């Protein structure tokens, strides 16, 4: 039996359909090894992104830098992603995941080497150079989880595997908060602080070097075997390859995708910017809580990991993209507002701490849902293009939000920012409710199975 996928666009199956015969293929234990190696790299970009922002006050005094330099640190990764993500996604399209992931991992190792070289009080310029290299590595790695899932995992496991790949980024962010909390503790004794920064950067360097070596030795591209049972992404083999500009045209003319990209990007921008300014929000309302911001960030990320797993499992079972997106956006808005109101009204750390954990559970899953949603609704556009498209806009919004937060903080209006965030969450929720997702990639998987048989 042979069926040609001449136009996947004409094969539309709504996300509400429950009879889609998802394939039950397996690629063996090897796919989990690949996910593990990617996850290590995702952890790396998580703690490199957090950087030294949880200790921004200490870092400013230690490095003898201004508030403008702190803004530079907080926004540098966004700028690097905006400028390098699309070329890197095209590189993945041309040469595959392995060489790009190996390159990105090596850039992260180079970045941490510069961090280590700049541990002294006059080493801020080395730190910035290191962050530039790490920012390029992050640009490549951040957009890869749904590409890895599409190449290595069957359709009934992609939501879960994409969620795992991304949530490891949250685990890395948790490590970043935890490391800042335990390893950078001095305020006035610069001799001790010098030693603390040395150990801080050294432990990161060792972890990143080990990850880079593991990636170089063990990570592989997906197998290209004739037996469909061992080829999770063979649907792409039945679709005519297009030029880059044609894929871009497909994305720009898909109205539902454009609306979804705005919702996702607003959401992503908020999620990316909030952890970097959490210290300022808490200090404005309850300065006595500032020393516990690291713990708040840590457990917020842990709850985000759990939320991503739960939503990923539900997504694999139900394929209800719009419903889950609305739930994630709306509950993020409500719990964020609850966190701010409780923070203002109470003198106990316990109340806002618990609310911030609940917020974390709902605040992160839409990122993994959105990456999978974009891949489904834009097929046959390769995942590396659809994901980089929405992540570029998301990082641009994160940069804008970060600059706005910084301006409001400069003029002493930081207390207004949480309510601006609430308004943008509402806008993201409304946009999400307008998006209809056709399961084009899943339909193509079914047809490619029939084609093989």
N, C-alpha and C positions, 0 to 999 in steps of 0.2 A: 504494500500500500504506500502511495507517495502523494503527499500534499505539498503544494508550493505556497509559501508565505509571501506572495507578491506584494501585498499591502496589509500589514498588521493593523494599520489604522482602521481598516474596515471590519476588523474582528473585535467587537466591543462587548465586554461582559462586565456588567455593573458590579460594584463591590458588595452589593447586597445579595448576590447570588450564592446559594449554599451548595449547589450541585457541581461546582467546579472540581473535576477529577485530578486533584494535585498528585503529582507523581511521587512515588516512594523509592527514589533512587539513593544509592549510597556510594561514597568514594572511599570508604574505609576510614581507619583511624588517622590516616595521614592528614585529612582536612582539619582535624582538631590540633595537630601539631602546627599547621600553618596559622591557624587562628591564635594559638598560644604565642607564636613568635610575633605576629602582628600586634597582639595585645601588649606584649612587653614594650614595643615601640609606642603604642598608644599611651601607656603609663608614662613613658619618658616625656612625651610632648605635654602631658597633663601637668607634671611638676615643673617643667621648664616654663610653661605658660604662666603658672602662678608666680614663679620667680621669687622675688623678695617683697612682693606687695603686701603680705600680711604684716610685715615689719617695716612699713614704709617710713615711719617716724624715726626708728633706730637707723635705718639705712641712710636716710637723708643726713642725719648728724654724722654718721660714720664716714660716708663718702664725701662729705662737705658739698652737697649738691642742693639745688633749689627745688621748689615745687614743680617747676617746668620740667626738670629732669625726671621727676617721679611720673609726670604725665607721659613723658617719652617712653619710659619703661612700660607703663600700662597699655599704651596704644601701639607699640612697635609691632607686635605679632599681627595685629589687624592690618596694618599697612603692608607687611610682608605677604600676607595671604592675598590681599587684593591684587597685588602686583605680580605674584608668581604662580598662583593656583592654576590658572588656565593653561599657561605653557607647560606646567608639570602634568596636568591631566592629559594634554596632547601627547606628552612624552610617554605616559602610561599606555595610551591608545596605540602608539607606534611600536614600542619595544616591550610592553608587558609590565606586570607588577614587580617582579623580582628585582630587575636592575634599578628601578626607581626607588623601591623600598630600601635596598642596600645603600644607594646614594644618600637618601634622606637620613638613614641611621648614621652614616658616616659624618654627615653635616652636623647632626646633633652631638656626636662625639667631639667633633672639632669645636663646636660651640662651648661645650662644658670645659674643654681644655683652656679656652680663653677665659672662662669664668675663674678657673683655678689660678691662672696666671695673674688675674686681677683681684686676688683676695685682699690685698693691702688697701690702705685708706686712699691711695692715689690711683687705684686700679679701676675706677668706674668706666673709663674708656674701653678697657679690655672687656668688661662685663657687657657693654653695649655691642661690641663687635661679636661677642659670643651669642648674644640674643639675636643678632641679624642672621647668623648661620643657623641657629636653632629655629628661627622663624621660617626660613626656607624649608628646613626639614619638616616642620609642622605643616606647612602648606601642602606638602606631598602626602603626608600620612593621614591627615584629618579626613580627607575625602575618600579614603580607600575602603572603609568597612563594607559598604554595600557592593563594591566591585569584587572584593574577596569573597563575599557571600554568594554572589552570582556565579563566580567561577568554580568555587569549591563545594558549595552546599546545594542540596535539592530544594525545591520550592517550598516544601513544608517545614524547612528549618531556617529559611533566610531571615525572617523577622528576628528570630532568637539570636542567630549568629551575628547579624548586624548590630543588635543591641549589645551583645557581649563585646564586640570590637570597639564600639563607642564608649560603653560604660567603663572600660579600662582607662579611658581618658579621665573619667571622674575619679577612678581609683588613684591615678597619678596626681590629680589635683588634691585629693585627700592627703596623699603622702607629702605634697608640697606644703599644705597647711600644717600638718603634723611636724614636719622637719623644721619649719620656721618656728613653731611653738617651742620645741624642745632644744633646738640647737642655737638659736639666736635669742639670748635672754638678757644680756648686759645692756645697760643704757649709758653709763658714764665711764666705765673702765675700758678704755679703748685697747689696752694691751690684751685683756681677756677677750674682748670683742674681735680683735684681729685673729686670735686662735680659733674662735668660734666660726668665723667666716671661712677660715682655711679648712676646717673639718666639714663644714657645710658643703662647700664646693667639691671637696675631695670625694665625699661619699657619692655625690651625684655623678662625678666623673667616672668612678669605678663602675657604677650600675650601668651607665650609658655605654661604656666601652664593652662590657660583657654582652649587653643587648646587641650592639653592633656586630660583634663577632658571631653570636648565635644567628643573626640575620644573614650574614655573609655565608655561613657554612650550611645552614639547614633550610632556609626558605627557598621554595621553588614556585615556578609558575604552575598553573593548573594542568593536569595531564591531558594530552590530546589523543585519547584512545577512541577506537572505532566503536566499542561497545557503549551504547548510550547510558547504560547503568552507571558508568564511571565518568560521565561528563555532564556536570551540573549546568553548564551554560550553553549547551548545544543549540538552544533556540536561536542564538545569534548567528549560528552557521547557516541558517535557512533564510537569512535576511541579507539582501544586497548591501555591501558596505558603501557608505557615502563619504563625500568629502566633508571636512570640518565645517565649512560654511553652510553646507546643506543641513547638518545636524543643528547648527545654531539657528538656522531659519525655522526648523521644526519647533524648536523651543520657543522662539519669539512669536510664533503664530498660534500657539496652543493657549487659548484664553484661560482655561482652567489651571494650567500649569503656571501661568503668569500670576494669577491670583494666589495660588498656593505658594509661589516663591516669595510673595510679599508677606504673607502670614508667617511663613517659616523664618524669613529673614528678620522680621521684627522680633519674633520670639528668640531666635538665636542671638541677635544683638543684645537683648536684655540679659539672657543667661550668661553671655560672655563678659559683659561689663559689670554686672552686679558683684561677683566675688572680689573684683579688684577694688571696689569702693565700699565694701561692707564695713571696713574699719571706720571710715568716715561717717557712715550712717549711724552706726552704733555709738560712736563717740559724741555725736551731736545730741542724741537723746539721753544716753546714759554712759558718761565717760568712764564710770567705774567698771563697765562691762568690757572695755576695750581689750584688757589682757586676756579675755576668754574668746576673742574673735576667732583665733585659730581653731579652737574646739568647735565653734559653731560651723565654720567652714568645713572642717573634717567630717562631722556627722551629717551635715547637709549633703555632702557628696556621697557618703555611704548610703543614705536614704535614696539619693538619686540613682545609685547603682541598682538597688533593690527595685525601684520604680521602673527602670529601663528593662530589667529582666521580666517583671510581671507584665508590663505592657507588650513586650516582645513576644512572650508566650501567647498572650491573648490575640495578638495580631496574627500569628501563625495559624491559630485555630479559626478565627472568624473573618479575617481580611476586611475588617470594618475600619478603613482608614479615616474616613471623615468623622465617624462617631468618636473614635479614640482621640483624634486630634482636638475635637471640641472639648472633650472631657479634660484633656491635659492642659489646654489653654485656659479654660474657664476656672478650673480648680487652682491653677497657678495664680490667677488674678486674685481670687478670694483669699487664699492662704497668705499671699504676699501682703495684701492689705491688712489682714488679721495680724500678721507679724509686726507691722509698723505700728498699728494702733495699740497692741499690747505692750510693745517696747516703750511707747510714750507714756502709758498709763500706770505701769507697774514698776516697783522698785526691786522686784525679785527677778533674778536671771532665769529661773526655771521656765516661766511662762513664755517669753519670747524665744527661748532656746527650743522648746518643744514645737512651737509654731513654725520655726524656721526649718526644723526637721521635716514636718509635714509638707511644707512648701517644697523642700528638696525632692520628696517622693514624686510629686506631680510635675515639678518644674523641668525635668530633663527628658522624659520619655518622648516628647514630640520631636526631638532632634532625630532620634533613630526612626521613629514613625515617618517623619518627613523625608528622610533619605530613601527609605523603601518606597514610599508613596511616589516620589518623583521618578524612581526607576520604573515603577509599574505603569504610570500614566504617560510616560514619554517614550516607551519602547517603540521603535528599535534604536532610539538614540542610546549610545553606550552609557553605562552608569557613571563612568569617569567624567563625562561632560555634564550630565544633568545634576550630579551632586556638586561638582565644582561651581556650576552656574549659581545655584542657590546659596552655596557657602560663601562665594565671593560677595554676593549682595548682603548676606548675613554679617560677614566681617566688616563690610562697609558701614552697615548700620551700627555695629558694635563700636566702630571708630567714632562715628557721629555721636552716639550715646555717651561714650567716654569723654569726648570733648565737651559736650553739653554739661555732663556731671562736673567736670573740672571747672568750667566757667561758673556754674552755680556755686561751687565750693569756694572759688576765689572771691566771689562777691558776698559770701556769708549766707547763701540761700540753699544750702545743702538739704535742709528739711523739706524743701519743695519737691526734690527729685523723686522720693518714693511715690508720690501721688502722680507724677508724670509717668512713672513706670506702670502704675495701675491702669492709667488711661491707655497706654500702648498695649497692655495685655488685653484690654477690652477690644481694641481695634483688631488685634490678631485673632481673637475668638470670632468676631463677626466675619472676617475674611475667610477663616477656615470653614465656616458654615456654608459658604457659597461654592465650595470646591466639590466637584463630582469626579470620582476616580474610576476610570475604566481599567480593568485588570488586563492590559495588553500583554505584558510580559508573561503572565500566568497562562493566558490563552495560547501564546506562542509556544510555551513549554509543552502544552498538551498536543499541539499540532506537530511539533518536532518529534514527540514520542511516537505519534501515529505515522509520521514520515519514516521514522527508523523501522517501525514494524512492517 
